[in-house]
Amino acid sequence: MNNIRASFRIDRGGFRLEAVLTLPGRGVTALFGHSGSGKTTLLRAIAGLERAPGGFFSLGDTVWQDESRNIFVPTHQRALGYVFQEASLFEHLTVKGNLEFGLKRISEAERRFNLAEVADLLGIGSLFERRPASLSGGERQRAAIARALLTAPKLLLMDEPLAALDLKRKLEILPYLERLHDELSIPIIYVSHSPDEVARLADYLVLLDTGKVVASGLLTETLARADLPPTFADDAGVVLETVLSAHEEDHLSRLDFQGGSIYVGQRHEPLGRRLRCRIHARDVSLALARPHASSILNILAGKVTAVVPTNTLGHMLIQLYVGPTPILARITERSRRELNIQPGSQVWVQIKAVAMLT
């Protein structure tokens, strides 16, 4: 398997980045953390834009940096595409001209995509004759991604590509990013500070806090951990991989996952479609007996496995399992004490809201 291996240590006076990682060689890896956690510094080191003394980086058998052997491949010689927060298109060229610029950077023998393919993938065929100044923020970013793909990268780096967009433009471009995830075999390393964005797009997650990697692993497993630093507790929640199993009366659809089922507003995808959803810890409450008169539809039996404090006084994060599937709940310390919730407790899990991500 063509894993990605990285080891960097960068000192900047009051800030130090220390990262040793082995990442999957396909799918989307998200670098997630709050501002100043080191996400962009790590991405720049991977790209070779920042040279880390003693650093190492390899993509499968290809080594781009190994200071112990005096190897450092300059950025322009690395087979990577880099998409920044700002699209950075050439304003004097049309969209097609910008794409052709990317295509001309490599020989015909090295090309993996053509203009028609990337135009279809990112929905920009109708924009070819327009100049960047006439495009929306989402259209500009799609053109920038297309240009990066036409350089035939073996690794695509994306540094908060949606950060400069308003909500409407983000919702416009997210389906295209999902297509990249579904249809491309090249690995993508995606920087973001948006938990919903990460939950929607990523397969693998790296959590950074004050320059250190505090957790890394499969998205679903890492988000469900209860031992993460308290700074992540406000955004705590799990991602469920579900299957759309039934359309029921009252405009509801049933999603099945390992260990149970949940109901959501009616979906229009065909039955059998795999759907991803997020359940925020703050939208989960617990009871010792099954509620019989409740407006909450999603009530599941669970077993508590961990109880940890958050960085908000009087609040606790509870990790529990519904069958083999982890769920997180955020409750007050008073509730935990009055219900005597502790590892091993059998509880009923009430899910007040489900955020669909696909």
HELIX and SHEET records of a PDB file:
HELIX    1   1 LYS A   39  ALA A   47  1                                   9    
HELIX    2   2 GLU A   67  ARG A   69  5                                   3    
HELIX    3   3 THR A   75  GLN A   77  5                                   3    
HELIX    4   4 VAL A   95  LYS A  104  1                                  10    
HELIX    5   5 GLU A  108  GLU A  110  5                                   3    
HELIX    6   6 LEU A  115  LEU A  122  1                                   8    
HELIX    7   7 GLY A  125  LEU A  127  5                                   3    
HELIX    8   8 PRO A  132  SER A  134  5                                   3    
HELIX    9   9 GLY A  137  LEU A  149  1                                  13    
HELIX   10  10 LEU A  167  GLU A  183  1                                  17    
HELIX   11  11 PRO A  195  LEU A  201  1                                   7    
HELIX   12  12 LEU A  219  LEU A  223  1                                   5    
HELIX   13  13 PRO A  230  ASP A  235  5                                   6    
HELIX   14  14 ALA A  281  ASP A  283  5                                   3    
HELIX   15  15 GLU A  333  LEU A  339  1                                   7    
SHEET    1   A 5 PHE A  15  LEU A  23  0                                        
SHEET    2   A 5 ILE A   4  ARG A  12 -1                                        
SHEET    3   A 5 PHE A  56  LEU A  59 -1                                        
SHEET    4   A 5 THR A  62  ASP A  66 -1                                        
SHEET    5   A 5 ILE A  71  PHE A  72 -1                                        
SHEET    1   B 6 LEU A  80  VAL A  83  0                                        
SHEET    2   B 6 LEU A 155  ASP A 159  1                                        
SHEET    3   B 6 ILE A 188  SER A 192  1                                        
SHEET    4   B 6 VAL A  28  PHE A  32  1                                        
SHEET    5   B 6 TYR A 204  ASP A 209  1                                        
SHEET    6   B 6 LYS A 212  LEU A 218 -1                                        
SHEET    1   C 5 GLY A 260  GLY A 265  0                                        
SHEET    2   C 5 LEU A 252  PHE A 257 -1                                        
SHEET    3   C 5 GLY A 237  GLU A 248 -1                                        
SHEET    4   C 5 ARG A 274  HIS A 280 -1                                        
SHEET    5   C 5 ALA A 355  MET A 356 -1                                        
SHEET    1   D 5 VAL A 284  ALA A 287  0                                        
SHEET    2   D 5 GLN A 346  ILE A 351 -1                                        
SHEET    3   D 5 ASN A 298  PRO A 309 -1                                        
SHEET    4   D 5 HIS A 315  VAL A 322 -1                                        
SHEET    5   D 5 THR A 325  THR A 332 -1                                        
END                                                                             
